[in-house]
Amino acid sequence: MIQLRVDGLVDSPRDLTPADLAGLPGQIPDVGAHVPGRQGAAVFLKDILEAVGPRPEASHLEISSTDGSFSSRVPLTDVAAGMVVFRLGDGPLPSDQGGPLRFFLH
């Protein structure tokens, strides 16, 4: 099952499925409007963070894959326009496009 785990210095740690992500505000029907050459449905990262409530002492976001092959730490101040792509058409984002979940920060 595809899940995005959000935990750490947050008020409400959660595991979010693609359906959960689709139910959040801040939906982006086509990420290509923000990231040329990319496609898929996304949600703004700020809306995911609002759903879990970062604590005042939280200063960074750490993103890591479940297999340990990727990890990155980014200041929270730099993620306001970030997006998480979670779907392509009616199905999951394929691995050849960074799926099942793809983060874009700019």
Buried (B, 14 or more C-beta within 10 A) or exposed (E): EBBBEBEEBBEEEBEBBBEBBEEBEBEBEEBEEBBEEBBBBBBBBBBBBEBBEBEEEBEBBEBEEEEEEEEEEBEBEEBEEBBBBBBBEEEBBEEEEBBBBBBBBE
